[in-house]
Amino acid sequence: MESLDATNITIEQEVKKEAKHISDPHQHKDAIGAKIGMWLFLFTELLLFGGLFLLYMAYRLQYTKDFIIAGQELNLILGTVNTIILLTSSLTMALSIAAIQRGKKSLSIFYLISTIGFALAFLVIKYFEWTAKFHHGIYPNAPELLSKPNGEIIFYAMYYSMTGLHALHVVIGAIILLFMLVFLIRNKITKGDYIKLENSGLYWHLVDLIWIFLFPLFYLIH
Amino acid sequence: MEKEHNTHLIPYGTYVLVWISLVSLTVLTVTMAGVDFGRIALFLALLIAAVKSTLVINYFMHIKFDDAIFRVFLFVALATLASIFILTSTDIFFR
């Protein structure tokens, strides 16, 4: 009899525990699942850019000399500065996550704001780079560009479409990080639940990864 | 929740070291562009880019510290991309 009572009590406790479990919404979040979903999305991005890189490879093999001539026109200094800016933004992104993992909210906010700042700096430099090119009559369908050999026209077509799509990703990334900043300030991202920030970080690092390949392929041709 | 996150706290210093390596590799690849390596120049530049990517993926993207399933995923995705590149380049070369 006594042992039966004891079992009943344990079952009751279990049921209570279970009920508490369900009523707490945070218990039902699946961080690993969210991360897997994010990685699957990143793979589709990889194939999107992969297709453009494939096209680049095919054209470069066909117009090697024209690509070299056109590539030397690009501003190596601005390209290098932008590379370092993006790498640094990836560092501050990683540090922002590291800070919230340790429960340091204001430090995390500081690093996240720095990341957004670097993203904007990258875009500003890109803007100056493109306007300088536009002034020299190098933009899609410009008469001056069309007078050049086929390979050079194709080089600039690839340059504008690939760095353009990349810049679009930087804009989207910056907007996502801005949302994360609001979440962080409103305690929606905390030490115990920071998967949103982590996944946004994964997106941001992908943007950095693509630039790591764009940079040597366009700016370092010789 | 804590457990689900599989929290492996990486020291701030590790990230800074990775960043220093990344910037150094960038300086190296830009410097190398000024030297004439002939036909292997592109190969060397892409090799450095690959090393940089490995650092970003392993440390900044935590693949090194995540569950093995993420590495399997990544391998399948990269292998798919690589096979597309290899098949296309053989098509271009032997056309």
Interface residues (C-beta under 8 A of the other chain):
Chain A: H26 Q27 K29 D30 A31 I32 K35 I36 W39 L40 F43 L46 L47 G50 F53 L54 M57 A58 L61 Q62 L76 T80 T83 I84 L87 T88 S90 L91 M93 A94 L95 A98 Q101 R102 G192 D193 Y194 I195 G201 L202 H205 D208 L209 I212 F213 F215 P216 L217 L220 H222
Chain B: M1 E2 E4 H5 N6 T7 L9 I10 Y12 Y15 V16 V18 W19 L22 V23 T26 T29 V30 A33 D36 A41 A45 L46 I48 A49 K52 S53 V56 I57 Y59 F60 M61 D66 D67 I69 F70 F73 L74 A77 L78 T80 L81 I84 F85 T88 S89 I92 F93
